[in-house]
Amino acid sequence: MKLVKLIANLGYGSRKDVTQLFRSGRITDADGEVLYTDDVVAYESIRVDDEPLDPPVGLVLMLNKPFGVTCSRKDPGRVVYDLLPPRYNVRTPVLSSVGRLDRDTTGLLLFTDDGALLHRIISPKAQVAKVYEATLAQDLRGDEGALFASGTMLLETEKEPLAPAVLEVLGPRHARLTVTEGRYHQVRRMFAAAGNHVETLRRISVGGLTLGELPLGEWRALDVDEIASIFSSAA
């Protein structure tokens, strides 16, 4: 791929804008030598304003999503894409969230420009486990674990029962729930069907990938081993 197209696809500007970056000497190699549009150079050696290029196609990001932010590009309020560098929003291929977290749910949210990987993660066949921690409005009764694990639980307006889910009680009003599906507001609706209300909800892991020490509202790119770990704890 020509350097101008490569760099434009990463969101650094239109092809005209990137051509101007070359003409201004702002695109160099790792040794500071000015590059030209027809040069052939290793990806990792390219610099824009002395900074390495953003990761190439195949990018996977992990965000610790804060409260009150929507998984959307068009919502009138604050959206998750506002938390990423502006040029990440105009990359080609597009960078998409892997599934969604609702506005009031915090925690681990993935993004990728790899469509095949995105569908592999969210496919029910993959059974990638998602783990949530919830605080509840009322004390747990004690029968929720059996109900969630039964494989027969049916949510309102739905015709297919939920796949078995695993409940771990952390306190009278504090629980950890592991699900392998991604139905609309699933965790909140499960507790509602059990006669309770979720007050706070946080996703802490997807497969074998955990948030770790990533601060709320921050993001980082994942390496190959971390991407593979998503599938290491399939149910």
C-alpha positions, 0 to 999 in steps of 0.5 A: 500500500502506498504510504499516503493511503496507509497513513490516511487510512489511520486517520491522520487526514485525507490523502491531500492532508497526508501529502502535505505532511510529506511536503512539510517534512513531518513524516520521517523514519526512526532515524529522522530522515525525511520520507517521500511518498514513494519510499518503501519503509518498514511500518514500525520505522515510520514517524509522524511529527517524531511519533510512531504511527498508530497500530495498523489494521488488526487493532484491538483496544480495551477501555475501562468505560465510565458511567454515563457514556453511551456506546454509540457514535450518534448519541447527543450526549457523551459517547465512548468514542469521545474517550479515544484519540480523534483520528481513531474515529476516522480510521479505515476500516472503522473501529467498532465496539465489540458488543455494547455496555449500556449508559449506566454500566461501567467496565471492560469494553473492547474495540477493533477494526477486525470484523472477523475477530469482532464476530468471533468474540460475540458469536454465541458459538464461541461462548466467551464468558463475560463477568459482571459485578452488581450491587443490588437494591435488595438482599439476595433471597438465596434461590437466584443462583439455581434460577440463573443456572437452570437454563430455563429462565425466560426473560419477558418478551423473549421466546428462547430461555437464557443459557445457564449463568453462574452466580457468585454471592459476594455479600447480601446485596453484592454479586458476581454473574458470569454469562455467555450471551449478550442479550439486551440489558441481560444482567439487569433483566435477569435480576429484575426477573428474580425480583431485584433491581441492579443499582450499579453494574461493572463488567470486569472480564471478557474471556480470560481478559481482565481490566487489571489496573486500567484506570476508569476512562482510560484505554490501551491497545492489546497485544497478541497474547492478550487478544488470544486470552479472550478465548482462553476462558470460554465456557 
